[in-house]
Amino acid sequence: MKTDFFKDKKVTVMRIGLLGRGVGDTKYLAEAGAEILVVDSAPQEQMQASVDALAEYGNVSFKFGPYDFVDFKDADFVLVGAGAPIDEPVLVKCREAGVPLKQSAALFAELATIPVIGVTGTRGKSTVTHMIHHVLSVVTGEEVLLGGNIRGVSNLQLLKDVKEDSLAVMELDSWQLQGWGWSEMSPQIAVFTNFMEDHLNYYEQNGRSREEAMKIYFADKANIFKYQEESGTLITTPEIFKRAKSLENMSLGQEVVLIDGSEFPEDAHLSMPGEHNRINAALATAALKAVSLTEEEIFEGLASFSGVPGRMEYLGDHNGVSIYNDNNATTPQAAIAGLKAVGDETKRNVVLLAGGAYKEVDPAPLVEYINQYCRAVFLLLGTGTDRLAPLLDKTVAAGIHVEQVETMYGGIASSFSVAEPGDVLLFSPGFASFGMFVNEYDRNDQFVAAVNEVSK
């Protein structure tokens, strides 16, 4: 590993964020001897927590407000935080001037020079990532590095834990995969779970059509396999593979393993409900076989996998009502998968807590499944709820109670007031967290806290 890579480098850190990852990355750079300028278009008062967290470092300075190319042009590289617009003018100027752009997940892989299993997809990537990491940890008994889009984890801080025989498992979202594309790299083993409409509030900017936006979104995702060598392995579905072959200038010389879900045995135990999670397990199994684990080791490891917080996470029972936290279901399609996993359409056994901010993904398909599975629906406030609520007013089946709630606590209390023993309380928002919550983690924490408070 290149231990002195950052010494005396001039680095501009763009969009440091408030989730801790950007702060952790900047701390690593500072401790490694870089001279760092943190720039963020947000006002300083909004980002003060990140400023305070870096106060001890004399080689870190800050600038807030509109981006100015003068703060980028002389950098040895720019570390770009997630969600920077594709056409951000200052980044366009950087490309034109030859200023290198980096993102932390790809930079970790570039410097660590260890094998990486990367996982992406619109849905399921977190579950598959944690399945793979769990089984490898159980079977090998060794520390397996876990990074990418993981709450609170700084990818550059992971460099401190790299050993000669290390292996990393990384959940990679479309923004992080932009960085892999900039570095013209792909993980040695790539898992691509599925591809659906999502993040269109990001990709449809600047007047792009839905079709154009989806092409760009897929192209970002495709960086997970685009630069693989022939010794690499791509694990995906027939649908993704067909789309991959249609990309321009795409040569797929690596080993390709196609999964449709039937590969995971019916008698293999999973604690997580839903057919979609058996497909996730099949994808994880193929990745684990690619690193030479046996089926016996894999199935035994998966049997002890309890799931991922916020992804069909079972939180126990209260007065005979089973509680599932599916906070990270941020699209209507993801909420549908949650309903299908726990719902019984013969008796409408689900009390659904949903709603949030619109991501330019049509919520209409969700209505059919609400009619099939739900006893009641409580909707958190948001621009997505504003689109879903009128559809429910017009088409909701007789006897299904629909109500908007102004707080998470109110939503939980109302849900328990109508739920009956044998029912399921499912928190599966179907929309983003913007508006009522700081971010998706804040929404998750508020849900868990409210459940604990109401169920005392």
Secondary structure, 3 states (H helix, E strand, C coil): CCCCCCCCCEEEEECCCCCCHHHHHHHHHHHCCCEEEEEECCCHHHHHHHHHHCCCCCCEEEEECCCCHHHCCCCCEEEECCCCCCCCHHHHHHHHHCCCEECHHHHHHHHHCCCEEEEECCCCHHHHHHHHHHHHHHHHCCCCEEEECCCCCCCCHHHHHCCCCCCEEEECCHHHHHHHHHCCCCCCEEEECCCCCCCHHHHCHHHCCHHHHHHHHHHHHHHHHHCCCCCCEEEECHHHHHHHHCCCCCCCCCEEEECCCCCCCCCCCCCCCCHHHHHHHHHHHHHHHHCCCCHHHHHHHHHCCCCECCECEEEEEECCEEEEECCCCCCHHHHHHHHHHHCCCCCCCEEEEECCECCCCCCHHHHHHHHHHEEEEEEECCHHHHHHHHHHHHHCCCCCEEEEECCHHHHHHHHHHHCCCCCEEEECCCCECECCECCHHHHHHHHHHHHHHHCC
